[in-house]
Amino acid sequence: MNIHFRDVQTGSVEARAILEIADGVFLNEITILNIEGEIVVEFPKKSFIGKNKRTHYIDIVTFEDSDKRIIWELEVKEAYRAWRKKNKKVLVYEEK
């Protein structure tokens, strides 16, 4: 599985990832979050407003069991850590 990252640096969002899950088949908008110092992988979701005016969310990627989801999350985390070692985060501050 090939994973490509793009640096975001907005709030708790560290980066966005694109996974090549098969030859020429890509999964976009995988979000890498930093929540209280822990890296969290968030897969894309579709949201819609139901008849009762509540917002509902559906996972775009569905796994047959939680073990497969955990394996994918671990692969993305490891690839992100390797990518981050090569591409250090540069913070830009305004001087006041």
C-alpha positions as CSV (number, residue, x, y, z in Angstrom):
1,M,0.0,0.0,0.0
2,N,1.5,3.4,-1.0
3,I,0.7,6.3,1.2
4,H,1.3,10.0,0.3
5,F,1.2,12.7,2.9
6,R,0.5,16.5,2.7
7,D,1.4,18.7,5.7
8,V,-1.6,20.7,7.0
9,Q,-0.6,22.3,10.4
10,T,-4.0,23.6,11.3
11,G,-5.2,23.0,14.9
12,S,-4.9,19.4,15.8
13,V,-4.6,18.3,12.2
14,E,-1.1,17.2,11.4
15,A,-1.4,16.0,7.9
16,R,-3.7,14.5,5.2
17,A,-3.0,11.2,3.6
18,I,-3.9,9.6,0.3
19,L,-3.7,5.8,0.2
20,E,-3.2,3.8,-3.0
21,I,-5.3,0.7,-2.0
22,A,-4.9,-1.0,-5.4
23,D,-3.1,-0.2,-8.6
24,G,-4.5,3.2,-9.7
25,V,-7.2,3.2,-6.9
26,F,-6.8,5.9,-4.3
27,L,-8.6,6.7,-1.0
28,N,-8.4,10.4,-0.2
29,E,-8.9,12.6,2.9
30,I,-7.4,10.4,5.6
31,T,-6.7,12.8,8.4
32,I,-3.7,12.5,10.8
33,L,-4.6,14.2,14.1
34,N,-2.5,15.0,17.1
35,I,-4.8,14.7,20.1
36,E,-3.1,15.3,23.4
37,G,0.3,14.2,22.0
38,E,-1.1,10.9,20.5
39,I,-1.3,10.4,16.7
40,V,-4.8,9.4,15.6
41,V,-5.9,8.3,12.2
42,E,-9.3,9.4,11.0
43,F,-10.8,7.7,7.9
44,P,-13.2,9.8,5.7
45,K,-16.9,10.0,6.5
46,K,-20.0,11.1,4.6
47,S,-22.5,13.3,6.5
48,F,-26.1,13.9,5.6
49,I,-29.1,15.5,7.3
50,G,-31.9,13.0,8.0
51,K,-35.7,13.5,7.9
52,N,-35.5,14.4,11.6
53,K,-33.1,17.2,10.8
54,R,-30.2,15.5,12.7
55,T,-26.8,15.0,11.1
56,H,-25.8,11.4,10.5
57,Y,-22.4,10.1,9.6
58,I,-21.5,7.0,7.5
59,D,-18.0,5.6,7.2
60,I,-16.8,5.6,3.6
61,V,-14.4,2.8,4.3
62,T,-16.0,-0.2,6.1
63,F,-14.0,-3.0,7.7
64,E,-15.3,-6.5,8.3
65,D,-13.9,-6.4,11.9
66,S,-12.0,-4.0,14.1
67,D,-8.8,-6.0,13.8
68,K,-8.5,-5.0,10.1
69,R,-9.2,-1.4,10.9
70,I,-6.5,-1.4,13.6
71,I,-4.0,-2.9,11.2
72,W,-4.7,-0.2,8.6
73,E,-4.4,2.5,11.3
74,L,-1.1,1.1,12.4
75,E,0.3,1.0,8.9
76,V,-0.8,4.7,8.3
77,K,0.7,5.7,11.6
78,E,4.0,4.0,10.9
79,A,4.2,5.5,7.4
80,Y,3.4,9.0,8.9
81,R,6.1,8.7,11.5
82,A,8.7,7.7,8.8
83,W,7.5,10.6,6.6
84,R,7.6,13.1,9.5
85,K,11.2,12.1,10.3
86,K,12.2,13.0,6.7
87,N,10.0,16.1,6.5
88,K,10.4,18.1,9.8
89,K,7.6,20.4,10.7
90,V,8.4,24.0,10.3
91,L,6.5,26.4,12.4
92,V,6.2,30.0,11.3
93,Y,5.5,32.7,13.9
94,E,4.8,36.4,13.5
95,E,7.0,38.7,15.3
96,K,5.1,41.3,17.4
